Amino acid sequence: MAPPAFSDIAKSSNDLLTRDFYHTASANLEVKSKAPNGVAFTVKGKSDHKSGAIAGQIEAKYTDKPTGLTLTQAWTTLNALDTKIELDNTIANGLKAEVLTQFLPATKGKGAKLNLHFRQPLFHARAFFDLLRGPSFNGDAVVGHDGFLAGAEVGYDVEGGKITKYSAAVGYSVPEYTAAITATNSLNIFAASYYHRVNAQVEAGAKATWDAKSGSTSGVGLEIASKYKLDPNAFVKAKINNQGIAALAYSQLLRPGVTLGLGASIDTQRLAEPAHKVGLNFVFES
């Protein structure tokens, strides 16, 4: 097994703290379907709390497993046409290549990126090339052994000939729990995270963050979260941070292919003010 990617060293705790909290949008709708020829279609729509504007996209994805080819095309409400071509284990064993393009018909804007992922036992490396802007390069690598993980990341401006960012991380991961310490944004933002699968029903996690650039005026940000599985078809989540903002979420499989999510965010320091949020999420899958 290859270790996780650099951005996923603290994935378990990050997912627990961020995923499936439905208050981030006032309403969210996702519809998934699959055609007889294997093409998977996904339609997403999301309503923003502040402006009420609806952002969405329609996506089509085709995968040819024998060749390792995956083609994804999307059209967004920003009138952006996105294309992604993936070749997994085609060029070389353990190598995944991705070509991403974007075209904006209204402004004639274009974008092109090349991503490379290389996975081997005890080693995982990635390279990201922005071909039209810069050009620029971002790369990271992780080594792992017996649950211990160590990784580093670097960004490089090819035209300017200078390093734009660098990061480092260490972690320990086993099925029951994970712990990680990361130093990102050129070693200016430090974070320590912990995730624990207490049992089949209960998960718990926490994350502490400190921004060294803010100096002594900046305290440590702390966030804790927990997830409880009510039954095979439902779960609840809760989290709170050091600023007193609490969030609750509830997810229920109403019937096969239909999932309802409800969420709320409460600012406990401003209970009498309109600082709270609620959200509704529907996922239809066939």
C-alpha positions in Angstrom: 0.0 0.0 0.0 1.2 3.4 -0.9 1.1 6.1 1.8 -1.5 8.9 1.4 -0.8 12.0 -0.6 0.8 15.0 1.2 -2.6 16.8 1.3 -4.2 13.7 2.9 -1.8 13.1 5.8 -4.4 14.6 8.1 -7.4 13.6 6.0 -9.3 11.6 8.6 -9.5 14.6 11.0 -10.1 17.1 8.3 -13.0 15.1 6.9 -14.5 14.8 10.3 -14.2 18.5 10.9 -15.4 19.7 7.5 -17.4 17.1 5.5 -21.2 16.6 5.9 -21.8 19.9 7.7 -24.7 21.2 5.6 -25.0 24.7 7.0 -22.3 26.0 4.6 -25.0 26.5 1.9 -28.6 27.4 2.4 -29.6 24.6 0.0 -27.6 22.0 -1.9 -28.9 19.6 -4.5 -26.9 16.7 -6.2 -28.3 14.3 -8.7 -26.3 11.3 -10.0 -27.2 8.9 -12.7 -25.5 6.4 -15.0 -26.3 5.7 -18.6 -26.4 2.1 -20.0 -23.1 2.8 -21.9 -21.4 3.5 -18.5 -21.3 7.3 -18.7 -22.0 8.8 -15.2 -23.8 12.1 -15.1 -23.8 14.4 -12.1 -25.8 17.7 -11.7 -25.0 19.9 -8.7 -26.6 23.1 -7.5 -25.9 25.2 -4.4 -27.5 28.4 -3.1 -25.3 30.9 -1.3 -26.2 32.2 2.2 -25.2 35.9 1.5 -26.2 36.6 -2.0 -28.8 33.8 -2.6 -27.1 33.2 -6.0 -27.2 29.6 -7.3 -24.0 28.0 -8.5 -24.0 24.7 -10.3 -22.6 22.4 -12.9 -23.4 19.5 -15.0 -20.7 16.8 -15.4 -20.3 13.7 -17.5 -17.7 11.1 -16.7 -16.7 8.0 -18.8 -14.2 5.4 -17.5 -12.6 2.7 -19.7 -11.2 0.3 -17.1 -9.2 -1.9 -19.5 -7.1 1.0 -20.7 -7.2 3.1 -17.5 -8.7 6.0 -19.3 -11.2 8.4 -17.6 -12.7 11.4 -19.4 -14.6 14.0 -17.5 -16.3 17.0 -18.9 -18.2 19.7 -17.0 -20.1 22.9 -17.7 -20.6 25.4 -14.9 -23.0 28.3 -14.3 -19.9 30.5 -14.6 -19.9 29.4 -18.3 -16.7 27.5 -17.8 -16.1 24.4 -19.9 -13.8 22.0 -18.0 -12.2 18.8 -19.4 -10.1 16.3 -17.5 -8.3 13.3 -19.1 -6.8 10.7 -16.7 -4.5 7.8 -17.6 -4.0 5.5 -14.6 -1.3 2.8 -14.7 -1.2 3.2 -18.5 2.1 4.9 -19.1 3.9 3.1 -16.2 2.9 1.0 -13.2 1.9 3.2 -10.4 1.8 6.4 -12.5 -1.4 8.4 -13.0 -1.3 11.3 -15.5 -4.0 14.0 -15.7 -4.5 16.7 -18.2 -7.0 19.4 -17.2 -8.2 22.2 -19.5 -10.6 25.1 -19.1 -12.2 27.4 -21.6 -14.3 30.5 -20.9 -16.3 31.3 -24.0 -17.3 34.8 -22.8 -13.8 36.0 -22.3 -11.9 33.5 -24.5 -9.9 32.6 -21.4 -8.0 29.3 -21.4 -6.2 27.2 -18.8 -4.2 24.0 -19.1 -2.6 21.9 -16.3 -0.7 18.6 -16.2 -0.7 16.6 -13.0 1.4 13.5 -12.3 0.8 11.0 -9.4 3.3 8.3 -8.7 2.4 5.6 -6.1 4.6 2.8 -4.9 4.8 0.8 -1.6 6.0 3.2 1.1 6.2 6.2 -1.4 3.7 8.7 -2.9 4.8 11.7 -5.0 2.8 14.2 -7.0 3.7 17.0 -9.5 1.4 19.8 -10.7 2.3 21.9 -13.7 0.3 25.0 -14.6 1.2 25.3 -18.3 -0.3 28.6 -19.2 0.0 30.7 -16.1 3.5 31.1 -15.0 4.4 28.4 -15.9 4.6 27.1 -12.4 5.3 23.9 -10.6 4.1 22.4 -7.3 5.3 19.1 -6.1 5.1 17.0 -2.9 6.2 13.6 -1.7 5.4 11.3 1.2 7.2 8.3 2.6 5.7 5.9 5.0 6.7 2.9 7.1 4.7 1.0 9.8 2.2 3.8 10.1 4.7 6.6 10.3 4.4 9.3 7.6 6.7 12.1 6.6 6.2 14.5 3.7 7.2 17.8 2.1 5.8 20.2 -0.5 7.4 22.9 -2.6 6.2 25.4 -5.1 8.4 26.9 -7.9 7.9 29.8 -10.3 9.6 28.6 -13.5 9.6 32.0 -15.2 10.8 33.9 -12.1 13.2 31.1 -11.1 12.2 31.2 -7.4 10.5 29.0 -4.8 7.1 30.3 -4.0 6.1 28.1 -1.0 7.2 25.1 1.0 5.6 22.9 3.6 6.3 19.9 5.7 4.3 17.3 7.6 4.7 14.2 9.8 2.0 11.8 10.9 1.1 8.4 12.3 -1.8 6.4 10.9 -3.4 3.1 11.9 -7.0 2.0 11.3 -8.2 3.1 14.8 -6.6 6.6 14.9 -4.4 9.1 13.2 -2.3 12.0 14.3 -0.5 14.6 12.2 1.5 17.8 12.5 1.8 20.1 9.5 3.7 23.3 8.8 2.3 25.0 5.6 2.5 28.4 3.9 6.3 28.4 4.0 6.4 27.0 7.5 4.2 29.9 8.9 0.9 28.0 9.7 1.3 25.1 12.1 -1.5 22.6 12.8 -1.8 19.5 14.9 -4.7 17.2 14.4 -6.0 13.9 15.9 -8.6 11.5 14.8 -9.9 8.5 16.8 -12.4 5.8 15.7 -13.7 5.0 19.2 -15.9 2.1 18.0 -18.1 1.2 15.0 -20.6 4.0 15.9 -18.4 6.8 17.3 -15.7 9.0 15.8 -13.9 11.9 17.4 -11.3 14.4 16.3 -9.7 17.7 17.0 -7.4 20.3 15.3 -5.3 23.1 16.7 -3.9 25.8 14.3 -1.4 28.6 14.9 -0.4 31.3 12.4 3.2 32.4 13.2 2.9 35.4 10.9 0.3 36.9 13.1 2.8 37.2 15.9 1.9 37.1 19.6 -1.5 38.7 19.0 -2.8 35.5 17.4 -3.9 32.7 19.7 -4.3 29.1 18.8 -7.4 28.1 17.0 -9.0 25.0 18.3 -11.8 22.9 16.8 -13.3 19.6 18.0 -15.8 17.3 16.4 -17.6 14.0 16.8 -19.7 11.7 14.7 -22.3 9.2 15.9 -23.8 6.5 13.7 -27.4 6.1 14.7 -28.0 3.1 12.4 -26.7 1.9 9.0 -28.7 4.7 7.3 -28.3 7.7 9.5 -25.7 9.6 11.5 -25.3 12.9 13.4 -22.3 15.2 13.7 -21.3 18.0 15.9 -18.4 20.4 16.2 -17.4 23.6 18.0 -14.4 25.9 17.8 -12.7 28.3 20.2 -14.7 31.2 18.8 -17.9 29.7 20.1 -19.3 28.7 16.7 -21.1 25.3 17.0 -22.4 23.2 14.1 -24.8 20.3 14.0 -25.6 18.0 11.1 -28.0 15.1 10.5 -27.9 12.7 7.5 -30.6 10.2 6.7 -31.0 7.7 3.9 -34.7 8.1 3.1 -34.8 5.3 0.6 -32.2 3.7 -1.7 -30.7 6.5 -3.8 -32.2 9.4 -1.8 -30.3 11.0 1.1 -31.4 14.0 3.2 -29.0 16.2 5.1 -29.9 19.0 7.6 -27.4 21.3 9.1 -27.2 24.3 11.4 -24.5 26.7 12.6 -24.9 28.7 15.9 -22.7 31.5 17.1 -22.9 31.0 20.8 -21.3 34.4 21.4 -24.1 36.2 19.5 -27.2 34.3 20.2 -29.5 37.4 19.9 -28.0 38.4 16.5 -28.7 37.1 13.0 -25.4 35.3 12.9 -26.7 31.7 12.6 -27.1 29.5 9.5 -29.2 26.6 8.5 -28.8 24.4 5.4 -30.6 21.6 3.5 -28.9 19.0 1.4 -30.5 16.5 -1.0 -28.6 13.8 -2.9 -30.4 11.6 -5.5 -28.6 8.7 -7.0 -29.6 6.0 -9.4 
